[in-house]
Amino acid sequence: MRAFNEEILPSAEIENAIRLLEKIGVKIQTGFKLPQFEELSHNDSRLFRIGDSEFQCIYLPHLSEELSIDPITRMTVTEGIFSGSAPVGHWVDQMSDGRRAAISMDRYLQKVSLTASRENEGAYECRLFTSLKGIQPSQSFISTDSKRTDQADIIKEAARCIQCQCMECAKGCELIRHYQDSPRTYVRQIYNNISICTGLRQKNKMINSCSICGQCEAICPNHIPFQKVVQEARETMVATKKMPPSAFDFALRDMAFSNSEKFRLAKVPVDSKACKYAFFPGCQLPASNPSSIETIFSWLQNEMEEPVGILLRCCGAIADWAGEKEKFNQARSELLSDWEVLGKPELIVSCPTCLKMFRENYPEINVRSIWPLMAKSDSLLNGKNRLNSIKMAIHDPCASRDQPDMQEAVRSLAMKLGIELEELPYNRELATCCSYGGNVWNSNPSLSRDTNEARISQNQSDYLTYCIMCRDFFLRSGKPAYHILDILFDPKLMIEHRLPIRPDYSMRHENRTRVKRHLLKQYWREEMPEEAPYEDIQLILNDPIRKLMEDRMILEEDIRQVLYYAKESGRAMINQETGHYLAHFKPSCVTYWVEYLPKEDGFEVFNVYSHRMVVEEGN
């Protein structure tokens, strides 16, 4: 090594390496010629004497091509003597020889197997996958003859490195890219996070930031199901009380609302005891596009030859994503009960996530997607809703990944509407999540926004989708996006270049209630149950306050409950400088605060916020 080019391998580096070896007790003798050694036997152990010293094993340099050496253990034909096969000057091979022999010598001294679990030493085929797409092959600059390659060729050869790493999933997954590591590392971190008994669980947010969409498994050449690891971790954290109560609180409250009397409905047609089919729109389509529910319901009643009922509620996906098995099982039990009331009909589902949930968690229920029905129907399409060759990029919801019939049906329907579709890089079997899946929007809003930015940057055209949450999330990020029902039922949106209305969180609740109220009155001549007392409270909210409520995930319902509690209990503080009142109320694990002023026509709200701590009050 000392004879090597000083510019490439400075002698100072060699000296530094030698000093490191000396610090750990390695004795180095230069100019040393190995003398003859004598083989001894002592208490059934083999020893070798060199001069006045005795050794249990010896490593010899490469002395002869004829020396027989085991290719795995590097032991020679003489037990206890090890050697390498790399010729002088081949340093990397010599280091490999030395390391493998050192492992064998350590095992030899411990009297354990020299060969066990050593199949991955040296060159072996691993699961590392590096895409060569777009990489042009280049010729090696390293000479194959006996002449030493010059420095310029060595530099050129090093520049050919393509930095192999197995991160195909990171190209499509914002979570993996955000935390800047591999799923293999995340799995280890997740295990450590849920297995510790005390202390900080610093990976909670990472665990709760996964969409659980499965795109990583679909992309991965080895199909590693990272999302299943996350799902099981969340369930374990909930079961062992290690899941922060606030992690998915807002999303779970939204599900509870959908399964309450405010929205829950199971009805068969008038004068019928049961129905063969029932329309299940899910909870989010009625929240975002309430007018479409009656339109579809009315169309199905005319389209299907048998009676069609209605089933309104949440399928339980939110609890499933949150790892709340108990809450999911309760939602599942209630849904099955409602389904049985209808006469166990086949459900016609419009939401891709609901369809996926039913097929994976409700084997008792026959389900079908509404999109193939619509694509085959002539009654929905007419000259009034056909467009003139408008280009749009189609975004496949992540839940549609394993449902090619649904994907094809929507494309067929879009084509009949006169839409020229452009495919996104991640579509069909590689469909990616908008960040609604897994409740990421609730647990990690900043990552949710980054995910949306990544999605909308893939194509400059307006987006077309068939998941209402994908549409709303894209609209939230400023991307012109439409649900296919927007165009089917209101083509003027496209003609007049208007965007759909994206309701805020409070309006989503109101829309669900409005859907139930309207259907009950229109088809069954029934009225909704009486409202709770706090719902009569009138609020005065300006645009900045509404934006603040949206950012902080605070509903009008939350504000009304705070004001009603303050009124009934008399517990409120007053700011002597502004005259504003400040009150709080804790309906579950979140405490809500409202700064307000009573007016003749209601309560004017000046500020709202929430926190997850308990306020101890004195007398």
C-alpha distance (Angstrom), angle and dihedral (degrees) to the residues before:
residue distance angle dihedral
M1 . . .
R2 3.80 . .
A3 3.78 88.9 .
F4 3.79 91.8 58.0
N5 3.80 122.7 106.8
E6 3.83 107.4 -69.9
E7 3.83 92.2 -143.2
I8 3.79 92.2 56.5
L9 3.83 99.0 36.7
P10 3.83 110.7 19.6
S11 3.78 114.6 -152.9
A12 3.82 89.1 -127.9
E13 3.82 89.2 66.9
I14 3.79 90.1 53.1
E15 3.81 90.7 51.0
N16 3.83 91.1 49.2
A17 3.79 90.5 52.7
I18 3.79 91.5 49.1
R19 3.82 91.5 51.1
L20 3.81 90.3 52.6
L21 3.80 90.0 53.7
E22 3.80 91.8 48.3
K23 3.82 90.7 52.2
I24 3.80 90.8 61.4
G25 3.81 92.8 49.4
V26 3.80 103.1 -93.4
K27 3.80 111.4 150.2
I28 3.78 112.9 -146.5
Q29 3.78 124.7 -165.4
T30 3.79 118.9 -175.0
G31 3.76 124.3 -155.3
F32 3.80 87.6 23.2
K33 3.74 119.1 155.2
L34 3.80 114.6 -156.9
P35 3.79 107.4 -121.7
Q36 3.75 126.4 -150.6
F37 3.79 113.2 -71.2
E38 3.77 128.7 -149.3
E39 3.79 123.3 -137.5
L40 3.81 114.7 -134.3
S41 3.79 136.4 -177.6
H42 3.80 119.2 -139.7
N43 3.85 125.6 170.8
D44 3.78 92.0 -25.4
S45 3.81 89.6 -50.6
R46 3.77 125.1 114.9
L47 3.81 116.0 -127.6
F48 3.78 133.5 -177.7
R49 3.80 122.7 -147.7
I50 3.76 120.0 -151.5
G51 3.78 110.8 178.2
D52 3.80 106.2 -48.8
S53 3.82 95.7 -21.5
E54 3.80 130.3 87.7
F55 3.79 125.3 -149.7
Q56 3.78 134.3 -170.8
C57 3.80 93.6 -148.7
I58 3.78 138.2 7.1
Y59 3.81 134.7 -155.0
L60 3.77 113.4 -149.1
P61 3.78 126.7 -163.2
H62 3.78 119.3 -113.8
L63 3.78 101.1 -72.7
S64 3.75 107.4 162.2
E65 3.80 139.8 7.6
E66 3.79 86.4 -134.6
L67 3.82 94.1 60.7
S68 3.80 107.8 113.6
I69 3.84 109.9 -131.4
D70 3.81 129.0 175.7
P71 3.86 105.4 -116.4
I72 3.84 92.9 -141.5
T73 3.80 105.2 38.3
R74 3.83 99.4 23.9
M75 3.81 90.1 -135.3
T76 3.77 115.8 145.8
V77 3.79 125.2 -136.5
T78 3.79 86.7 -85.7
E79 3.80 110.4 77.2
G80 3.80 111.1 -120.6
I81 3.79 95.2 22.7
F82 3.80 116.8 102.5
S83 3.76 131.6 -176.3
G84 3.78 144.2 165.1
S85 3.75 133.2 -116.8
A86 3.81 101.2 -149.2
P87 3.80 113.6 112.6
V88 3.80 122.8 -122.8
G89 3.80 113.5 -76.0
H90 3.81 95.4 28.4
W91 3.80 94.2 106.1
V92 3.79 99.7 170.8
D93 3.79 91.7 51.6
Q94 3.81 90.2 45.2
M95 3.82 90.4 53.0
S96 3.80 89.9 49.7
D97 3.81 89.8 51.1
G98 3.79 91.4 49.3
R99 3.79 95.3 47.9
R100 3.80 94.5 47.8
A101 3.81 91.0 46.3
A102 3.83 90.6 48.4
I103 3.82 90.3 55.7
S104 3.80 89.5 49.4
M105 3.80 92.9 47.8
D106 3.80 91.2 50.3
R107 3.79 90.4 51.0
Y108 3.79 90.6 44.3
L109 3.80 90.9 56.2
Q110 3.82 90.5 47.6
K111 3.83 90.2 48.9
V112 3.80 94.0 -126.4
S113 3.80 132.1 128.1
L114 3.78 114.4 -60.4
T115 3.81 93.7 -160.4
A116 3.82 107.0 40.8
S117 3.86 116.9 119.5
R118 3.78 95.6 -5.4
E119 3.78 99.2 120.0
N120 3.82 92.6 109.4
E121 3.81 96.3 55.5
G122 3.76 114.5 110.5
A123 3.79 120.4 -0.8
Y124 3.81 115.7 -5.6
E125 3.78 138.7 148.6
C126 3.81 111.3 -95.6
R127 3.81 135.1 -179.8
L128 3.79 94.0 -104.9
F129 3.79 110.0 130.4
T130 3.77 124.1 -169.5
S131 3.77 119.0 179.0
L132 3.80 113.6 -127.9
K133 3.81 92.0 -166.1
G134 3.80 109.0 137.9
I135 3.83 93.9 7.1
Q136 3.78 113.7 121.5
P137 3.83 116.7 -143.9
S138 3.81 114.7 -113.5
Q139 3.76 133.0 -165.8
S140 3.79 120.6 -106.7
F141 3.79 116.7 -107.0
I142 3.80 93.9 -157.0
S143 3.79 113.4 107.7
T144 3.79 117.7 -125.6
D145 3.77 95.4 -157.2
S146 3.79 126.2 87.0
K147 3.80 93.6 -95.4
R148 3.80 117.2 104.4
T149 3.82 112.9 -106.5
D150 3.80 112.0 -118.3
Q151 3.83 123.7 -118.3
A152 3.81 95.4 -104.1
D153 3.80 91.8 57.0
I154 3.79 91.1 47.2
I155 3.82 90.4 54.4
K156 3.80 91.3 48.1
E157 3.79 90.5 49.2
A158 3.81 91.8 51.0
A159 3.82 89.6 51.2
R160 3.81 89.4 61.5
C161 3.83 90.3 70.5
I162 3.83 110.7 117.3
Q163 3.83 94.2 -164.2
C164 3.82 96.9 -115.4
Q165 3.80 113.3 -139.9
C166 3.77 132.4 151.2
M167 3.81 100.7 -125.2
E168 3.80 104.1 124.9
C169 3.81 89.7 129.0
A170 3.81 91.5 57.8
K171 3.79 90.0 63.1
G172 3.79 89.9 67.6
C173 3.82 103.4 24.5
E174 3.78 118.4 75.3
L175 3.83 91.5 -166.9
I176 3.82 93.6 59.6
R177 3.79 91.1 43.6
H178 3.82 92.1 46.1
Y179 3.80 96.1 54.4
Q180 3.83 90.7 40.8
D181 3.76 99.5 -137.3
S182 3.79 141.0 92.8
P183 3.82 128.5 -89.7
R184 3.79 88.1 -114.2
T185 3.80 89.7 61.8
Y186 3.80 91.6 43.7
V187 3.81 91.1 53.8
R188 3.80 90.4 54.8
Q189 3.81 91.1 46.7
I190 3.81 91.0 48.9
Y191 3.80 91.3 51.3
N192 3.80 91.4 49.6
N193 3.80 91.2 46.3
I194 3.81 95.8 54.7
S195 3.81 97.4 36.3
I196 3.81 100.1 55.7
C197 3.80 114.2 100.1
T198 3.81 99.6 -151.2
G199 3.77 138.8 5.0
L200 3.78 134.9 57.1
R201 3.79 119.1 -29.3
Q202 3.77 98.0 -148.2
K203 3.80 95.4 176.0
N204 3.81 96.1 59.7
K205 3.79 92.3 101.7
M206 3.79 93.0 48.2
I207 3.81 91.0 50.1
N208 3.80 90.6 48.8
S209 3.81 93.5 47.1
C210 3.81 97.2 68.9
S211 3.82 118.1 107.6
I212 3.84 89.6 -147.8
C213 3.80 85.5 -142.1
G214 3.82 96.5 134.3
Q215 3.79 96.5 -130.5
C216 3.81 90.1 128.6
E217 3.81 90.2 58.9
A218 3.82 91.2 46.9
I219 3.82 91.9 51.4
C220 3.81 98.0 38.8
P221 3.84 111.9 98.8
N222 3.82 87.0 -142.9
H223 3.84 93.4 42.5
I224 3.81 95.4 -129.1
P225 3.85 106.9 -175.7
F226 3.80 98.4 -138.3
Q227 3.82 91.4 160.8
K228 3.81 90.8 61.8
V229 3.80 90.5 54.7
V230 3.81 89.5 52.9
Q231 3.81 92.1 46.5
E232 3.81 92.4 52.0
A233 3.81 90.6 45.0
R234 3.80 91.0 55.3
E235 3.80 91.4 48.6
T236 3.81 90.3 49.8
M237 3.80 92.1 48.2
V238 3.81 91.3 51.0
A239 3.82 93.0 46.2
T240 3.82 92.8 49.1
K241 3.83 94.5 43.1
K242 3.80 91.9 -113.6
M243 3.80 95.9 118.2
P244 3.84 111.8 98.9
P245 3.84 106.0 -116.0
S246 3.79 91.2 -134.1
A247 3.82 95.9 52.2
F248 3.80 95.5 95.7
D249 3.79 100.2 2.8
F250 3.81 97.1 124.2
A251 3.80 93.8 46.9
L252 3.80 92.1 47.7
R253 3.81 90.9 49.6
D254 3.80 88.3 51.8
M255 3.81 89.3 54.2
A256 3.80 90.7 47.4
F257 3.80 89.2 53.6
S258 3.82 91.2 51.1
N259 3.79 90.3 51.9
S260 3.80 94.2 46.0
E261 3.79 128.0 91.2
K262 3.81 87.6 -92.7
F263 3.81 90.1 76.9
R264 3.81 111.8 -3.0
L265 3.80 111.7 111.1
A266 3.80 135.7 159.9
K267 3.81 114.2 -179.4
V268 3.80 136.2 161.8
P269 3.82 120.2 -154.3
V270 3.80 117.2 -78.8
D271 3.82 112.7 -82.7
S272 3.82 90.8 18.0
K273 3.78 128.6 109.9
A274 3.78 94.6 -162.8
C275 3.79 140.6 3.7
K276 3.78 133.3 -138.8
Y277 3.81 93.3 -145.3
A278 3.80 134.2 29.1
F279 3.78 129.1 -169.6
F280 3.83 112.7 -127.5
P281 3.83 108.8 -172.5
G282 3.81 94.4 172.9
C283 3.80 122.1 -132.5
Q284 3.80 103.6 -77.2
L285 3.82 102.7 53.2
P286 3.84 91.5 57.1
A287 3.81 88.0 47.0
S288 3.81 94.5 53.7
N289 3.80 104.3 27.2
P290 3.82 107.9 21.3
S291 3.81 95.5 164.7
S292 3.81 91.5 61.6
I293 3.81 92.8 62.7
E294 3.80 96.8 67.8
T295 3.82 90.8 40.6
I296 3.81 91.7 55.8
F297 3.80 93.1 40.7
S298 3.80 91.7 52.0
W299 3.81 91.1 46.2
L300 3.81 92.2 50.8
Q301 3.80 91.5 51.4
N302 3.79 89.1 56.6
E303 3.80 95.9 38.2
M304 3.80 100.6 48.9
E305 3.79 120.6 68.8
E306 3.81 93.5 -143.9
P307 3.85 130.5 58.1
V308 3.81 115.2 -74.4
G309 3.80 122.4 -150.3
I310 3.80 132.1 -172.3
L311 3.81 130.6 -118.1
L312 3.79 117.7 -172.0
R313 3.81 122.0 -174.5
C314 3.83 141.9 83.6
C315 3.80 120.1 -69.1
G316 3.83 90.4 -138.1
A317 3.80 97.6 -107.4
I318 3.81 92.7 132.0
A319 3.82 92.8 57.5
D320 3.81 90.9 43.6
W321 3.82 91.5 53.2
A322 3.80 90.6 47.3
G323 3.80 92.1 55.4
E324 3.82 89.8 -117.2
K325 3.80 98.3 142.2
E326 3.79 93.6 169.0
K327 3.81 92.7 53.0
F328 3.80 91.0 44.5
N329 3.81 92.9 50.0
Q330 3.79 89.5 50.1
A331 3.81 91.4 50.6
R332 3.80 90.1 46.5
S333 3.81 92.4 50.5
E334 3.81 91.9 49.6
L335 3.80 92.3 47.6
L336 3.79 91.7 51.0
S337 3.79 88.9 49.7
D338 3.81 91.6 53.1
W339 3.81 90.2 45.6
E340 3.79 90.8 53.4
V341 3.83 90.2 50.8
L342 3.80 87.5 58.7
G343 3.80 91.3 53.1
K344 3.83 97.5 -98.3
P345 3.81 95.8 -73.9
E346 3.79 128.4 -177.8
L347 3.80 107.3 -95.4
I348 3.79 120.1 -130.2
V349 3.80 105.8 -152.2
S350 3.80 129.6 -163.6
C351 3.83 99.5 -177.3
P352 3.85 117.0 81.1
T353 3.81 91.4 -149.9
C354 3.81 92.5 51.4
L355 3.80 90.9 49.5
K356 3.81 90.4 51.2
M357 3.81 91.6 47.4
F358 3.80 92.7 50.0
R359 3.78 93.6 49.5
E360 3.80 92.8 48.4
N361 3.81 101.5 37.6
Y362 3.81 108.9 21.1
P363 3.81 107.6 56.0
E364 3.82 89.5 160.8
I365 3.79 92.9 66.1
N366 3.79 127.1 74.3
V367 3.80 109.8 -142.1
R368 3.75 137.5 -180.0
S369 3.79 135.1 -176.7
I370 3.77 118.3 -108.5
W371 3.81 93.4 -141.5
P372 3.83 99.0 76.3
L373 3.83 87.5 49.1
M374 3.79 91.2 52.8
A375 3.79 93.9 43.6
K376 3.81 91.3 55.8
S377 3.81 95.8 43.8
D378 3.78 122.0 98.0
S379 3.81 94.5 -169.5
L380 3.81 93.6 74.2
L381 3.78 96.8 51.8
N382 3.77 125.5 71.2
G383 3.75 139.3 142.7
K384 3.78 91.9 -87.1
N385 3.78 95.5 65.9
R386 3.80 98.3 39.0
L387 3.79 115.5 108.1
N388 3.79 130.0 -152.5
S389 3.83 106.1 -106.6
I390 3.79 99.1 -61.6
K391 3.81 114.5 -177.8
M392 3.80 117.1 -132.2
A393 3.81 135.0 163.3
I394 3.78 112.6 -124.5
H395 3.78 118.6 -135.9
D396 3.79 114.6 -159.5
P397 3.83 111.0 -148.9
C398 3.80 112.5 -121.4
A399 3.81 91.0 -117.9
S400 3.81 90.0 61.6
R401 3.81 92.5 61.2
D402 3.80 94.7 104.1
Q403 3.80 95.0 35.1
P404 3.83 106.8 80.1
D405 3.81 92.4 163.1
M406 3.80 89.6 61.6
Q407 3.79 92.1 47.0
E408 3.79 93.0 50.6
A409 3.81 92.8 45.4
V410 3.81 92.6 54.8
R411 3.79 91.3 48.1
S412 3.80 90.2 49.8
L413 3.81 91.1 49.4
A414 3.81 91.5 48.2
M415 3.81 91.1 50.5
K416 3.82 90.5 51.7
L417 3.81 88.4 52.0
G418 3.80 89.3 56.7
I419 3.80 97.6 -104.9
E420 3.79 119.4 145.7
L421 3.79 106.0 -148.0
E422 3.79 129.4 -146.1
E423 3.80 118.4 -161.4
L424 3.80 121.1 -128.5
P425 3.85 121.4 -134.2
Y426 3.80 91.3 -106.8
N427 3.78 108.9 44.5
R428 3.80 142.2 129.4
E429 3.84 108.5 7.1
L430 3.83 90.2 9.5
A431 3.82 95.4 46.4
T432 3.78 112.7 154.6
C433 3.81 133.3 -142.8
C434 3.80 126.6 -105.0
S435 3.88 88.0 -147.3
Y436 3.80 96.3 -100.2
G437 3.81 88.7 102.1
G438 3.78 115.7 86.7
N439 3.85 89.7 19.1
V440 3.82 89.7 -89.6
W441 3.81 90.0 148.7
N442 3.82 87.0 62.6
S443 3.81 101.5 40.2
N444 3.82 99.9 37.6
P445 3.83 113.5 16.9
S446 3.81 94.1 173.1
L447 3.82 92.5 55.3
S448 3.80 88.4 45.4
R449 3.80 89.7 57.1
D450 3.82 91.6 46.6
T451 3.80 89.8 50.5
N452 3.78 91.1 52.5
E453 3.78 91.4 48.5
A454 3.80 89.8 52.7
R455 3.81 91.3 50.1
I456 3.80 97.9 47.2
S457 3.81 93.0 46.1
Q458 3.81 91.7 64.7
N459 3.80 95.2 79.4
Q460 3.80 136.1 16.2
S461 3.81 95.4 -145.0
D462 3.78 124.9 92.6
Y463 3.78 112.3 -87.3
L464 3.79 127.0 -116.7
T465 3.79 119.9 -163.6
Y466 3.80 141.4 158.1
C467 3.81 98.8 -139.8
I468 3.80 112.6 85.0
M469 3.81 92.8 -150.9
C470 3.80 91.6 54.1
R471 3.81 87.7 53.1
D472 3.80 93.4 48.2
F473 3.79 94.4 45.9
F474 3.81 91.4 50.7
L475 3.80 90.8 47.8
R476 3.80 88.9 50.2
S477 3.82 89.0 57.9
G478 3.80 92.3 49.1
K479 3.80 97.4 -101.9
P480 3.83 115.9 138.0
A481 3.79 101.9 -120.0
Y482 3.79 136.0 163.9
H483 3.77 136.5 -166.1
I484 3.78 109.5 -133.1
L485 3.82 88.9 -118.1
D486 3.81 88.7 59.6
I487 3.79 89.3 62.4
L488 3.79 96.3 36.5
F489 3.81 94.9 53.0
D490 3.82 100.5 27.1
P491 3.83 110.6 25.8
K492 3.82 90.0 165.2
L493 3.79 87.2 79.5
M494 3.80 88.8 71.4
I495 3.79 96.0 35.2
E496 3.81 92.4 51.9
H497 3.82 93.3 37.8
R498 3.80 93.1 -120.2
L499 3.78 124.0 150.3
P500 3.80 122.8 -132.8
I501 3.80 117.1 -101.6
R502 3.79 113.0 -100.7
P503 3.81 106.4 -153.0
D504 3.79 120.8 -143.8
Y505 3.81 121.9 -120.6
S506 3.80 94.3 -89.9
M507 3.79 93.0 48.7
R508 3.80 90.0 50.4
H509 3.79 89.4 62.2
E510 3.78 92.0 45.0
N511 3.82 91.1 49.9
R512 3.80 92.5 53.8
T513 3.77 91.3 50.8
R514 3.79 90.1 46.7
V515 3.81 90.9 53.6
K516 3.79 92.4 53.0
R517 3.80 93.2 44.1
H518 3.81 92.3 50.1
L519 3.81 96.0 46.0
L520 3.79 92.5 48.1
K521 3.77 91.9 51.1
Q522 3.81 97.2 39.4
Y523 3.81 99.7 46.6
W524 3.79 106.6 19.6
R525 3.83 103.7 24.4
E526 3.80 90.3 -127.2
E527 3.80 131.6 136.6
M528 3.80 129.9 -133.9
P529 3.83 118.5 -104.2
E530 3.80 116.7 -93.9
E531 3.78 116.2 -78.3
A532 3.79 124.4 -112.8
P533 3.84 114.7 -95.3
Y534 3.80 94.2 -109.8
E535 3.82 91.6 58.2
D536 3.84 90.8 73.7
I537 3.81 91.5 66.0
Q538 3.80 111.2 112.2
L539 3.80 118.2 -139.9
I540 3.79 129.6 -155.3
L541 3.82 106.8 -152.1
N542 3.80 127.1 171.0
D543 3.82 124.0 -155.5
P544 3.85 96.5 -96.7
I545 3.82 90.3 52.8
R546 3.81 91.2 48.8
K547 3.80 90.1 51.6
L548 3.80 89.8 48.7
M549 3.80 90.1 51.5
E550 3.80 90.6 50.4
D551 3.81 93.2 49.0
R552 3.81 92.1 47.3
M553 3.83 94.6 40.3
I554 3.81 94.1 -121.8
L555 3.80 119.0 151.1
E556 3.79 130.9 -147.9
E557 3.79 84.5 -118.8
D558 3.82 89.8 60.3
I559 3.81 91.5 51.1
R560 3.79 92.5 48.1
Q561 3.81 90.9 51.3
V562 3.82 91.0 51.6
L563 3.80 91.9 49.9
Y564 3.79 93.3 45.1
Y565 3.81 91.9 49.7
A566 3.81 91.0 48.6
K567 3.79 90.6 49.9
E568 3.82 94.5 47.9
S569 3.81 97.3 41.4
G570 3.80 99.7 33.7
R571 3.80 88.7 -132.5
A572 3.78 108.4 141.6
M573 3.78 136.0 118.2
I574 3.78 124.9 -135.2
N575 3.79 127.9 -146.5
Q576 3.81 105.7 -135.7
E577 3.81 92.0 -156.0
T578 3.82 98.6 51.3
G579 3.78 101.4 20.6
H580 3.82 89.2 -130.9
Y581 3.79 121.1 142.3
L582 3.81 123.8 -131.5
A583 3.82 121.3 -158.6
H584 3.79 137.5 163.0
F585 3.79 140.1 -159.8
K586 3.81 133.3 -175.4
P587 3.85 111.6 -152.0
S588 3.84 94.1 169.7
C589 3.80 130.3 -19.6
V590 3.81 94.9 -33.1
T591 3.81 125.0 76.1
Y592 3.81 115.0 -146.6
W593 3.81 124.0 -155.3
V594 3.80 127.2 -162.9
E595 3.79 129.5 -170.6
Y596 3.80 107.2 -157.0
L597 3.78 149.5 149.3
P598 3.82 124.5 -140.9
K599 3.81 113.6 -121.6
E600 3.80 133.1 -179.3
D601 3.81 92.4 -104.3
G602 3.81 97.4 39.3
F603 3.79 141.9 -61.9
E604 3.79 120.0 -42.5
V605 3.81 110.3 -143.8
F606 3.82 120.1 -147.6
N607 3.81 102.7 171.6
V608 3.80 140.7 2.9
Y609 3.78 132.0 -171.7
S610 3.79 141.2 150.8
H611 3.78 141.3 -153.0
R612 3.79 140.4 -173.6
M613 3.79 101.7 -125.3
V614 3.78 132.9 97.5
V615 3.80 117.1 -113.2
E616 3.80 111.4 -145.5
E617 3.79 110.3 -149.1
G618 3.79 125.8 -157.9
N619 3.79 129.4 -148.9
